[in-house]
Amino acid sequence: MAYTWEPKWELFEVNIDGIRFKTCKDRITGLIACPICLHAASRCLGETPPQSYVYENSFFYSVEDLINHMKNYHLGELRKKLEKLITKMSEEEA
């Protein structure tokens, strides 16, 4: 019985409802990695990761689940940062 998982990544292109991007998909399990959490560019696209990048593990069985994750998790975080910036700018103007 294995206690670890060693993914065999391959390039996976998503093209659904006008949303198009590249990420990684495990050849054996079929799990699709979030390209932001995993930094797909460095894991399966051959690019160098940023030095300060913090990897997370978010894997999905369907493209729809991946899209929902990206909308809710990543766009939600961006929205929070924008709200803080707007508040800060308003305070500086006053």
N, CA, C and O atoms as a MOPAC input file, in Angstrom:
PM7 MOZYME 1SCF
protein

 N      0.84200 1    -1.17400 1     0.00000 1
 C      0.00000 1     0.00000 1     0.00000 1
 C      0.89400 1     1.24700 1     0.00000 1
 O      1.83500 1     1.34300 1     0.78900 1
 N      0.59900 1     2.18200 1    -0.87300 1
 C      1.39800 1     3.39900 1    -0.98600 1
 C      0.87300 1     4.48200 1    -0.05100 1
 O     -0.33600 1     4.65100 1     0.11200 1
 N      1.79400 1     5.20100 1     0.55100 1
 C      1.42600 1     6.29800 1     1.43100 1
 C      1.67900 1     7.65800 1     0.78200 1
 O      1.34800 1     8.69400 1     1.35900 1
 N      2.25400 1     7.65500 1    -0.39500 1
 C      2.51000 1     8.90000 1    -1.09900 1
 C      1.94800 1     8.79700 1    -2.51300 1
 O      1.64900 1     7.71000 1    -3.00900 1
 N      1.81600 1     9.93600 1    -3.13000 1
 C      1.32100 1    10.00800 1    -4.49700 1
 C      2.32000 1    10.78800 1    -5.32400 1
 O      2.63100 1    11.93800 1    -5.01400 1
 N      2.80900 1    10.18000 1    -6.34600 1
 C      3.76000 1    10.83100 1    -7.23000 1
 C      3.05100 1    11.06900 1    -8.56500 1
 O      2.98600 1    10.16600 1    -9.39900 1
 N      2.51500 1    12.28400 1    -8.77400 1
 C      1.74900 1    12.54500 1    -9.99200 1
 C      2.61200 1    12.48600 1   -11.24200 1
 O      3.79400 1    12.82800 1   -11.21900 1
 N      2.01200 1    12.05500 1   -12.30600 1
 C      2.63500 1    12.02500 1   -13.63300 1
 C      1.93800 1    13.10000 1   -14.45700 1
 O      0.98400 1    12.81800 1   -15.18300 1
 N      2.42500 1    14.34500 1   -14.33800 1
 C      1.75200 1    15.47300 1   -14.95000 1
 C      1.89400 1    15.49200 1   -16.45400 1
 O      2.92600 1    15.11800 1   -17.01300 1
 N      0.81900 1    15.94200 1   -17.09700 1
 C      0.83600 1    16.21900 1   -18.52000 1
 C      0.08200 1    17.52800 1   -18.74600 1
 O     -0.75700 1    17.91900 1   -17.93500 1
 N      0.38300 1    18.18500 1   -19.83100 1
 C     -0.27100 1    19.43900 1   -20.16600 1
 C     -1.75600 1    19.18400 1   -20.42400 1
 O     -2.12100 1    18.21500 1   -21.09100 1
 N     -2.60400 1    20.06000 1   -19.89300 1
 C     -4.05200 1    19.94200 1   -20.07400 1
 C     -4.58900 1    21.32300 1   -20.40700 1
 O     -4.38500 1    22.27100 1   -19.64900 1
 N     -5.27400 1    21.44200 1   -21.53700 1
 C     -5.83700 1    22.71900 1   -21.95300 1
 C     -7.32000 1    22.76200 1   -21.65100 1
 O     -8.06900 1    21.85100 1   -22.00600 1
 N     -7.73300 1    23.83100 1   -20.99200 1
 C     -9.14100 1    24.04300 1   -20.68000 1
 C     -9.66900 1    25.08800 1   -21.65100 1
 O     -9.05600 1    26.13900 1   -21.83900 1
 N    -10.80200 1    24.79500 1   -22.26300 1
 C    -11.45400 1    25.73100 1   -23.17300 1
 C    -12.95000 1    25.52200 1   -23.02200 1
 O    -13.54400 1    24.68800 1   -23.70600 1
 N    -13.56100 1    26.29500 1   -22.11100 1
 C    -14.97800 1    26.11800 1   -21.81900 1
 C    -15.63000 1    27.48600 1   -21.61400 1
 O    -15.14600 1    28.28800 1   -20.81500 1
 N    -16.69900 1    27.74900 1   -22.31100 1
 C    -17.46200 1    28.99900 1   -22.18600 1
 C    -16.58700 1    30.24000 1   -22.28500 1
 O    -16.76000 1    31.18900 1   -21.52100 1
 N    -15.66100 1    30.23400 1   -23.21400 1
 C    -14.79700 1    31.39500 1   -23.40600 1
 C    -13.63600 1    31.48600 1   -22.43700 1
 O    -12.80400 1    32.38600 1   -22.55100 1
 N    -13.56800 1    30.56500 1   -21.48400 1
 C    -12.44900 1    30.52700 1   -20.53600 1
 C    -11.42300 1    29.56700 1   -21.10800 1
 O    -11.72800 1    28.41000 1   -21.39900 1
 N    -10.19900 1    30.06400 1   -21.26600 1
 C     -9.16400 1    29.24000 1   -21.89400 1
 C     -7.85000 1    29.41400 1   -21.14600 1
 O     -7.36700 1    30.53400 1   -20.97900 1
 N     -7.27500 1    28.30500 1   -20.69700 1
 C     -5.97600 1    28.34000 1   -20.01900 1
 C     -5.36800 1    26.94600 1   -20.03100 1
 O     -6.03100 1    25.96500 1   -20.36700 1
 N     -4.09100 1    26.87600 1   -19.65900 1
 C     -3.37600 1    25.60100 1   -19.59300 1
 C     -3.08100 1    25.27700 1   -18.14200 1
 O     -2.80700 1    26.16800 1   -17.33800 1
 N     -3.13700 1    24.00100 1   -17.81500 1
 C     -2.81100 1    23.54100 1   -16.47400 1
 C     -2.24700 1    22.13000 1   -16.57200 1
 O     -1.89500 1    21.67000 1   -17.65800 1
 N     -2.16100 1    21.44700 1   -15.43800 1
 C     -1.61600 1    20.09400 1   -15.38000 1
 C     -2.72400 1    19.09400 1   -15.05300 1
 O     -3.66100 1    19.39300 1   -14.31200 1
 N     -2.58900 1    17.90600 1   -15.62400 1
 C     -3.52000 1    16.81400 1   -15.33200 1
 C     -2.69400 1    15.55300 1   -15.11000 1
 O     -1.77300 1    15.26300 1   -15.87300 1
 N     -3.02800 1    14.80900 1   -14.06600 1
 C     -2.31000 1    13.57100 1   -13.77100 1
 C     -2.78100 1    12.48300 1   -14.73500 1
 O     -3.98200 1    12.24500 1   -14.87100 1
 N     -1.84200 1    11.83200 1   -15.39600 1
 C     -2.18600 1    10.79100 1   -16.37900 1
 C     -2.85700 1     9.58400 1   -15.75400 1
 O     -3.66000 1     8.92500 1   -16.41300 1
 N     -2.55400 1     9.27800 1   -14.51200 1
 C     -3.07300 1     8.05700 1   -13.89400 1
 C     -4.42500 1     8.28200 1   -13.23100 1
 O     -5.36800 1     7.53400 1   -13.48800 1
 N     -4.53300 1     9.30700 1   -12.37500 1
 C     -5.77800 1     9.53700 1   -11.63100 1
 C     -6.77300 1    10.40000 1   -12.38500 1
 O     -7.97000 1    10.34800 1   -12.10300 1
 N     -6.29700 1    11.19800 1   -13.34500 1
 C     -7.17300 1    12.11900 1   -14.05800 1
 C     -7.42300 1    13.40900 1   -13.29700 1
 O     -8.22100 1    14.23800 1   -13.73500 1
 N     -6.75200 1    13.59500 1   -12.15800 1
 C     -6.94800 1    14.80900 1   -11.37700 1
 C     -6.39000 1    16.01800 1   -12.12100 1
 O     -5.30300 1    15.96700 1   -12.69700 1
 N     -7.15900 1    17.10700 1   -12.09500 1
 C     -6.77000 1    18.34700 1   -12.74400 1
 C     -6.31300 1    19.30900 1   -11.65300 1
 O     -7.01700 1    19.50700 1   -10.66300 1
 N     -5.15200 1    19.89900 1   -11.82900 1
 C     -4.59100 1    20.80900 1   -10.82900 1
 C     -5.04100 1    22.23300 1   -11.09700 1
 O     -5.16900 1    22.65400 1   -12.24700 1
 N     -5.27900 1    22.97100 1   -10.01700 1
 C     -5.53900 1    24.40600 1   -10.14900 1
 C     -4.22700 1    25.03700 1   -10.60100 1
 O     -3.20900 1    24.86300 1    -9.93300 1
 N     -4.22300 1    25.76400 1   -11.71600 1
 C     -2.97300 1    26.31500 1   -12.22600 1
 C     -2.38100 1    27.40600 1   -11.33800 1
 O     -1.18500 1    27.68500 1   -11.41300 1
 N     -3.20700 1    28.02000 1   -10.50100 1
 C     -2.72300 1    29.07200 1    -9.61100 1
 C     -2.14400 1    28.46200 1    -8.33900 1
 O     -1.05300 1    28.83500 1    -7.90800 1
 N     -2.86900 1    27.53200 1    -7.74500 1
 C     -2.40500 1    26.90900 1    -6.49700 1
 C     -1.11900 1    26.11100 1    -6.71100 1
 O     -0.19600 1    26.18400 1    -5.90000 1
 N     -1.06400 1    25.36000 1    -7.79100 1
 C      0.07500 1    24.48200 1    -8.05700 1
 C      1.19900 1    25.19800 1    -8.80000 1
 O      2.32000 1    24.69200 1    -8.84100 1
 N      0.93000 1    26.35200 1    -9.38000 1
 C      1.81700 1    27.06300 1   -10.29900 1
 C      2.14700 1    26.12200 1   -11.45300 1
 O      3.27100 1    25.64400 1   -11.60200 1
 N      1.12700 1    25.88000 1   -12.25500 1
 C      1.22000 1    24.92600 1   -13.35400 1
 C      2.36600 1    25.22000 1   -14.30200 1
 O      2.95600 1    24.30000 1   -14.87000 1
 N      2.68700 1    26.49100 1   -14.47800 1
 C      3.76300 1    26.84900 1   -15.40400 1
 C      5.08200 1    26.19300 1   -15.02600 1
 O      5.87700 1    25.84400 1   -15.89800 1
 N      5.31600 1    26.02400 1   -13.72200 1
 C      6.58300 1    25.41400 1   -13.31700 1
 C      6.47000 1    23.90200 1   -13.15700 1
 O      7.48200 1    23.20700 1   -13.24400 1
 N      5.28200 1    23.37900 1   -12.92700 1
 C      5.12300 1    21.94000 1   -12.70000 1
 C      5.04900 1    21.12400 1   -13.98400 1
 O      5.62400 1    20.03800 1   -14.06000 1
 N      4.34600 1    21.63400 1   -14.99500 1
 C      4.22700 1    20.81200 1   -16.20400 1
 C      4.44500 1    21.59400 1   -17.49400 1
 O      4.38100 1    21.01600 1   -18.57800 1
 N      4.70000 1    22.89000 1   -17.39900 1
 C      4.91800 1    23.68000 1   -18.60400 1
 C      6.38100 1    24.09500 1   -18.77100 1
 O      6.73600 1    24.75400 1   -19.74800 1
 N      7.22900 1    23.70300 1   -17.81000 1
 C      8.66300 1    23.91300 1   -17.94000 1
 C      9.18300 1    25.29700 1   -17.60800 1
 O     10.34400 1    25.58900 1   -17.89300 1
 N      8.37300 1    26.15900 1   -17.01800 1
 C      8.84100 1    27.49200 1   -16.65300 1
 C      9.41000 1    27.48400 1   -15.23600 1
 O      9.20800 1    26.53600 1   -14.47800 1
 N     10.11500 1    28.54300 1   -14.89800 1
 C     10.70400 1    28.67100 1   -13.56600 1
 C      9.69700 1    29.32700 1   -12.62900 1
 O      9.09200 1    30.33700 1   -12.98800 1
 N      9.50500 1    28.76800 1   -11.42800 1
 C      8.55600 1    29.38000 1   -10.48500 1
 C      9.14300 1    30.61900 1    -9.83300 1
 O     10.36300 1    30.74000 1    -9.72100 1
 N      8.28900 1    31.54500 1    -9.40000 1
 C      8.78600 1    32.69700 1    -8.64800 1
 C      9.44000 1    32.22700 1    -7.34400 1
 O      9.05400 1    31.19300 1    -6.80000 1
 N     10.41000 1    32.96400 1    -6.84800 1
 C     11.12900 1    32.55000 1    -5.64500 1
 C     10.24200 1    32.51600 1    -4.41100 1
 O     10.40600 1    31.64700 1    -3.55500 1
 N      9.31300 1    33.44200 1    -4.31200 1
 C      8.49500 1    33.53400 1    -3.09700 1
 C      7.14600 1    32.82900 1    -3.23100 1
 O      6.24500 1    33.07300 1    -2.42900 1
 N      6.99500 1    31.96800 1    -4.22200 1
 C      5.70000 1    31.32600 1    -4.46300 1
 C      5.41100 1    30.26900 1    -3.40600 1
 O      6.27100 1    29.44600 1    -3.09100 1
 N      4.19700 1    30.29300 1    -2.85900 1
 C      3.76300 1    29.30000 1    -1.87600 1
 C      2.81900 1    28.33200 1    -2.58300 1
 O      1.74200 1    28.72300 1    -3.03200 1
 N      3.22500 1    27.07100 1    -2.68000 1
 C      2.41600 1    26.06300 1    -3.36400 1
 C      1.29400 1    25.56300 1    -2.47400 1
 O      1.47400 1    25.37300 1    -1.27100 1
 N      0.16000 1    25.35600 1    -3.06800 1
 C     -0.97300 1    24.72400 1    -2.39900 1
 C     -1.36500 1    23.52500 1    -3.24600 1
 O     -0.96100 1    23.41800 1    -4.40400 1
 N     -2.13600 1    22.64200 1    -2.68200 1
 C     -2.58700 1    21.47100 1    -3.43100 1
 C     -4.10500 1    21.51800 1    -3.58500 1
 O     -4.84800 1    21.28200 1    -2.63300 1
 N     -4.54300 1    21.82500 1    -4.79000 1
 C     -5.96300 1    21.83500 1    -5.10400 1
 C     -6.14800 1    21.06900 1    -6.40000 1
 O     -5.71400 1    21.50500 1    -7.46700 1
 N     -6.79700 1    19.92100 1    -6.29000 1
 C     -6.99400 1    19.04200 1    -7.43900 1
 C     -8.47500 1    18.74800 1    -7.61000 1
 O     -9.21900 1    18.67400 1    -6.63300 1
 N     -8.90000 1    18.57900 1    -8.86400 1
 C    -10.31900 1    18.41100 1    -9.16200 1
 C    -10.52200 1    17.32100 1   -10.20400 1
 O     -9.66300 1    17.07100 1   -11.05000 1
 N    -11.69400 1    16.67300 1   -10.11900 1
 C    -12.03700 1    15.62700 1   -11.07600 1
 C    -12.69200 1    16.17900 1   -12.33000 1
 O    -12.69000 1    15.52100 1   -13.37000 1
 N    -13.25800 1    17.39300 1   -12.24200 1
 C    -13.92200 1    17.95800 1   -13.42100 1
 C    -13.48400 1    19.40200 1   -13.64200 1
 O    -13.06800 1    20.09600 1   -12.71500 1
 N    -13.58800 1    19.82900 1   -14.88700 1
 C    -13.24100 1    21.19000 1   -15.24600 1
 C    -14.20700 1    22.16800 1   -14.56800 1
 O    -13.80300 1    23.25500 1   -14.15600 1
 N    -15.46100 1    21.78700 1   -14.45400 1
 C    -16.45500 1    22.65700 1   -13.81600 1
 C    -16.08600 1    22.93300 1   -12.35400 1
 O    -16.19700 1    24.06500 1   -11.88300 1
 N    -15.65000 1    21.90200 1   -11.64900 1
 C    -15.22800 1    22.09000 1   -10.25700 1
 C    -14.00600 1    23.00600 1   -10.17300 1
 O    -13.91500 1    23.84500 1    -9.27800 1
 N    -13.08500 1    22.84400 1   -11.09400 1
 C    -11.89100 1    23.69300 1   -11.13500 1
 C    -12.28200 1    25.15200 1   -11.38100 1
 O    -11.78300 1    26.04800 1   -10.70100 1
 N    -13.16200 1    25.39200 1   -12.33600 1
 C    -13.60700 1    26.75500 1   -12.65000 1
 C    -14.29600 1    27.37300 1   -11.43500 1
 O    -14.04900 1    28.53300 1   -11.10900 1
 N    -15.15900 1    26.60900 1   -10.76200 1
 C    -15.83900 1    27.11900 1    -9.56500 1
 C    -14.83100 1    27.47800 1    -8.47500 1
 O    -14.97100 1    28.50700 1    -7.81500 1
 N    -13.82900 1    26.64400 1    -8.28600 1
 C    -12.77700 1    26.91500 1    -7.30800 1
 C    -12.07200 1    28.23400 1    -7.64300 1
 O    -11.87800 1    29.08000 1    -6.77100 1
 N    -11.69300 1    28.39800 1    -8.90800 1
 C    -10.96500 1    29.59300 1    -9.31400 1
 C    -11.83100 1    30.84100 1    -9.14000 1
 O    -11.33500 1    31.87500 1    -8.69100 1
 N    -13.09800 1    30.76200 1    -9.48300 1
 C    -14.00000 1    31.91200 1    -9.32400 1
 C    -14.19200 1    32.25200 1    -7.85300 1
 O    -14.08200 1    33.41500 1    -7.46600 1
 N    -14.47600 1    31.26200 1    -7.04200 1
 C    -14.80400 1    31.51700 1    -5.64000 1
 C    -13.58500 1    31.80000 1    -4.76900 1
 O    -13.62400 1    32.69400 1    -3.92400 1
 N    -12.52100 1    31.05900 1    -4.96300 1
 C    -11.35800 1    31.19900 1    -4.09400 1
 C    -10.43700 1    32.32300 1    -4.56900 1
 O    -10.14200 1    33.24600 1    -3.80900 1
 N     -9.99200 1    32.25200 1    -5.79500 1
 C     -8.99600 1    33.21200 1    -6.27100 1
 C     -9.59600 1    34.57900 1    -6.57200 1
 O     -8.99900 1    35.59700 1    -6.22000 1
 N    -10.75200 1    34.63100 1    -7.21100 1
 C    -11.37200 1    35.92800 1    -7.46600 1
 C    -11.88500 1    36.55600 1    -6.18100 1
 O    -11.89000 1    37.78000 1    -6.05300 1
 N    -12.31600 1    35.73800 1    -5.22700 1
 C    -12.75200 1    36.25200 1    -3.93000 1
 C    -11.61400 1    36.93000 1    -3.18900 1
 O    -11.81000 1    37.98400 1    -2.58400 1
 N    -10.42700 1    36.33800 1    -3.22900 1
 C     -9.25400 1    36.93600 1    -2.59100 1
 C     -8.86900 1    38.24500 1    -3.27500 1
 O     -8.52400 1    39.22200 1    -2.61100 1
 N     -8.92900 1    38.25800 1    -4.59900 1
 C     -8.61200 1    39.47800 1    -5.34100 1
 C     -9.61000 1    40.58300 1    -4.99800 1
 O     -9.22100 1    41.74100 1    -4.84500 1
 N    -10.88100 1    40.23700 1    -4.87700 1
 C    -11.91500 1    41.20000 1    -4.52200 1
 C    -11.62500 1    41.82900 1    -3.15300 1
 O    -11.76300 1    43.04000 1    -2.97900 1
 N    -11.22200 1    40.99800 1    -2.18500 1
 C    -10.89500 1    41.49800 1    -0.84500 1
 C     -9.72800 1    42.48200 1    -0.89300 1
 O     -9.76800 1    43.52300 1    -0.23700 1
 N     -8.69600 1    42.16000 1    -1.66100 1
 C     -7.53700 1    43.03700 1    -1.77200 1
 C     -7.91800 1    44.36800 1    -2.40500 1
 O     -7.44200 1    45.42000 1    -1.97900 1
 N     -8.78400 1    44.32300 1    -3.43100 1
 C     -9.22600 1    45.55100 1    -4.07500 1
 C    -10.04300 1    46.42100 1    -3.12500 1
 O     -9.89700 1    47.64300 1    -3.12600 1
 N    -10.89900 1    45.80200 1    -2.31700 1
 C    -11.69700 1    46.55500 1    -1.34800 1
 C    -10.80200 1    47.24500 1    -0.31800 1
 O    -11.05000 1    48.39300 1     0.04900 1
 N     -9.75900 1    46.54600 1     0.15000 1
 C     -8.82100 1    47.14500 1     1.10300 1
 C     -8.09000 1    48.33000 1     0.47500 1
 O     -7.89500 1    49.36100 1     1.11800 1
 N     -7.69000 1    48.17400 1    -0.78000 1
 C     -6.98700 1    49.24500 1    -1.48000 1
 C     -7.88900 1    50.46500 1    -1.65500 1
 O     -7.44400 1    51.59800 1    -1.46800 1
 N     -9.13400 1    50.24300 1    -2.00900 1
 C    -10.08000 1    51.35000 1    -2.18100 1
 C    -10.30500 1    52.06000 1    -0.84500 1
 O    -10.35400 1    53.28900 1    -0.80000 1
 N    -10.44100 1    51.30200 1     0.23400 1
 C    -10.62100 1    51.89700 1     1.56300 1
 C     -9.40600 1    52.72600 1     1.93900 1
 O     -9.54500 1    53.84200 1     2.44000 1
 N     -8.23300 1    52.19500 1     1.70500 1
 C     -6.98700 1    52.90000 1     2.02100 1
 C     -6.87700 1    54.19600 1     1.23900 1
 O     -6.49600 1    55.22700 1     1.79200 1
 N     -7.21300 1    54.14800 1    -0.05500 1
 C     -7.14500 1    55.33300 1    -0.88900 1
 C     -8.15900 1    56.38300 1    -0.45700 1
 O     -7.87600 1    57.57900 1    -0.52400 1
 N     -9.33000 1    55.95200 1    -0.01800 1
 C    -10.36900 1    56.88000 1     0.46900 1
 C     -9.91000 1    57.57700 1     1.73700 1
 O    -10.12700 1    58.77600 1     1.91100 1
 N     -9.26900 1    56.81400 1     2.62700 1
 C     -8.77400 1    57.38600 1     3.87100 1
 C     -7.66300 1    58.40300 1     3.61700 1
 O     -7.58700 1    59.42100 1     4.30500 1
 N     -6.81100 1    58.13900 1     2.64500 1
 C     -5.71700 1    59.05200 1     2.33800 1
 C     -6.22900 1    60.35600 1     1.73600 1
 O     -5.63700 1    61.41300 1     1.95400 1
 N     -7.32300 1    60.29000 1     0.98300 1
 C     -7.90100 1    61.48700 1     0.36900 1
 C     -8.57800 1    62.36500 1     1.41700 1
 O     -8.62600 1    63.58500 1     1.26200 1
 N     -9.10100 1    61.75700 1     2.48400 1
 C     -9.84300 1    62.52400 1     3.51200 1
 C     -8.94100 1    63.28700 1     4.43600 1
 O     -9.42000 1    63.97000 1     5.34200 1

